[in-house]
Structures are given as C-alpha cells and as structure tokens.
Amino acid sequence: MVNLINKKVKHTGALGIGIVTEQDDKYITVQFTNKVIKFAYPAAFEESARPDHTTGDWTNWEKAGRRVDCDYHVLKKPLKHGAYKDTILEYCNVKYSPFDKCGNGNMGYLFELNKNLAAFFIQKIAEKNPEVMDIEYLQFILEK
C-alpha cells in the first residue's frame, strides 16, 4: 500500500485541496479547509474497467472509471425519510445533495452526505434496527 500520509489530494467537488491525515487498508482521512472527511480507500482511487453491459446507461460510461466497493445491509425495518424532511432540509442545502430542495431523494451514483445528517439517519435507523450499531465502520460517524 502506498503511504499517503501528509500528501495533498484534490477533491473534484467543492472541497478543493486537502491533506491525508490518517490511512489504513480500508479508509483515508483527509483534512480540508473546513472539514475532515473519511473516504473508502483504495477502491475509490483505483481505475476500474467498464462493466460488460451493452444496454442502458452503461453504454455512456467511459472505458475506465472509478469504483467504490460497498457493503450493503438490508434493514429489517426500513427508514421512511419522508417523516424527517425538516431535518433533511436543515442539512442538505448544497447544489449536489442527495436530497432536493423539498427533501425528496435525488437520483445519482454517489453523494456527499453531511456527517450530522448521516448520524441522525443512523440513530433513527437504529431505533428499529439496533443491530446496525454493531457495524464497525458506522462508529466514526456517531463520534462527536
């Protein structure tokens, strides 16, 4: 694994240039001017070939792109975000948000989510699905 500690990285969105402050085999932590963000690593940085699909949106994908491997957990009792639109609107007021100006979901591949809103969602999900609190990688979001 390449050592990225103290290396400058560029976020292609609004965050700009940051410095890598922590790194392990799954994540890197980057200090930007106004916030610290944890990213999946190295999957988010490795080039990935286009999937072998010939129909739909896949045909518009460049020959190479970026891929982030994710864990997917099906909730026994899903969260209905519509009940929390006021909270969503409080935190989602940026151009490329996972939610629109009415608090409805936007369609997209990958969005930045405000850490406070992520923590709120995790806490609400855990009220009916307490097993999510055992997922190790969610703990950094809940840290104050």
C-alpha positions in Angstrom: 0.0 0.0 0.0 1.3 3.5 -0.9 1.8 5.8 2.1 -0.4 8.8 1.6 0.0 10.4 5.0 0.7 14.2 4.6 0.1 14.0 0.8 -2.1 16.6 -0.9 -5.2 15.3 -2.6 -7.8 17.1 -4.7 -11.5 16.6 -4.2 -13.3 17.1 -7.6 -16.2 18.7 -5.8 -16.4 21.8 -3.7 -13.9 20.7 -1.0 -10.8 21.5 -3.0 -7.3 20.5 -1.8 -6.8 18.5 1.4 -4.1 16.7 3.3 -4.3 13.0 4.1 -4.1 12.7 7.9 -4.9 9.0 8.5 -4.7 5.9 6.4 -5.5 2.2 6.8 -6.3 -0.7 4.5 -9.9 0.5 4.0 -10.1 4.3 4.5 -8.2 7.5 4.3 -9.0 10.6 6.3 -8.5 14.0 4.6 -8.3 17.4 6.3 -9.9 20.0 4.1 -10.1 23.7 4.9 -13.5 23.5 6.6 -13.9 19.8 7.4 -12.4 16.4 7.8 -13.8 13.6 5.7 -13.2 9.8 5.6 -13.1 8.1 2.2 -13.1 4.5 1.1 -9.6 3.5 0.1 -8.1 2.2 -2.1 -11.2 1.3 -4.1 -12.2 4.9 -4.7 -8.8 5.7 -6.3 -8.2 2.6 -8.4 -9.2 2.7 -12.1 -11.9 0.2 -12.9 -12.9 -1.0 -16.3 -16.5 -0.5 -17.6 -18.8 -3.5 -16.7 -19.7 -5.8 -19.6 -23.1 -4.4 -20.3 -24.4 -3.4 -23.7 -27.7 -1.6 -22.9 -28.9 1.2 -20.8 -26.8 3.9 -19.1 -23.7 1.6 -19.1 -23.1 2.4 -22.8 -22.4 6.0 -21.9 -19.7 5.2 -19.4 -16.1 6.0 -20.4 -13.8 3.0 -21.0 -12.4 3.4 -17.5 -13.9 5.0 -14.4 -13.8 4.8 -10.6 -15.4 2.1 -8.5 -16.1 2.1 -4.8 -16.8 -1.4 -3.3 -19.5 -1.1 -0.7 -21.1 -3.3 1.9 -24.9 -3.5 1.6 -27.1 -4.2 4.6 -30.8 -4.8 4.2 -32.7 -3.3 7.1 -35.4 -5.4 8.8 -37.4 -2.2 9.3 -36.5 0.4 6.7 -36.5 4.1 7.5 -39.0 6.3 5.7 -37.1 9.5 5.1 -40.3 11.5 4.3 -41.0 11.7 8.1 -37.8 13.7 8.5 -37.9 16.3 5.7 -37.4 19.2 8.1 -34.1 17.7 9.3 -33.1 16.8 5.8 -33.6 20.4 4.6 -31.6 21.7 7.5 -28.5 19.8 6.3 -29.0 19.5 2.5 -28.6 22.9 1.1 -25.8 22.4 -1.4 -26.1 22.0 -5.1 -25.1 18.3 -5.4 -27.1 17.0 -2.5 -28.7 13.5 -2.1 -31.9 15.4 -1.4 -33.6 18.2 -3.4 -35.0 21.5 -2.0 -38.2 19.7 -1.0 -36.4 17.0 0.9 -37.1 14.3 -1.7 -34.3 12.0 -2.8 -32.2 12.8 -5.8 -31.1 10.1 -8.2 -27.4 9.7 -8.5 -24.4 7.4 -8.1 -22.6 8.7 -5.1 -23.3 11.8 -3.0 -21.5 13.6 -0.1 -23.7 13.5 3.0 -23.4 15.9 5.9 -22.0 14.0 8.8 -24.7 15.3 11.2 -27.4 14.1 8.9 -25.8 10.7 8.5 -25.6 10.4 12.3 -29.2 11.4 12.5 -30.2 8.7 10.0 -28.1 6.1 11.7 -29.7 6.9 15.1 -33.2 6.8 13.6 -32.5 3.5 11.8 -31.0 2.0 15.0 -34.2 2.8 16.9 -36.0 0.0 14.9 -32.8 -1.9 13.8 -30.5 -2.0 16.8 -28.1 -4.4 15.1 -26.8 -1.5 12.9 -24.9 -0.2 16.0 -22.7 -3.3 15.7 -21.4 -2.2 12.2 -17.9 -1.0 13.0 -17.5 1.5 10.2 -20.5 3.4 11.3 -19.0 4.3 14.6 -16.8 7.2 13.3 -20.0 8.9 12.1 -21.5 8.8 15.5 -18.4 10.2 17.3 -19.0 13.7 18.5 
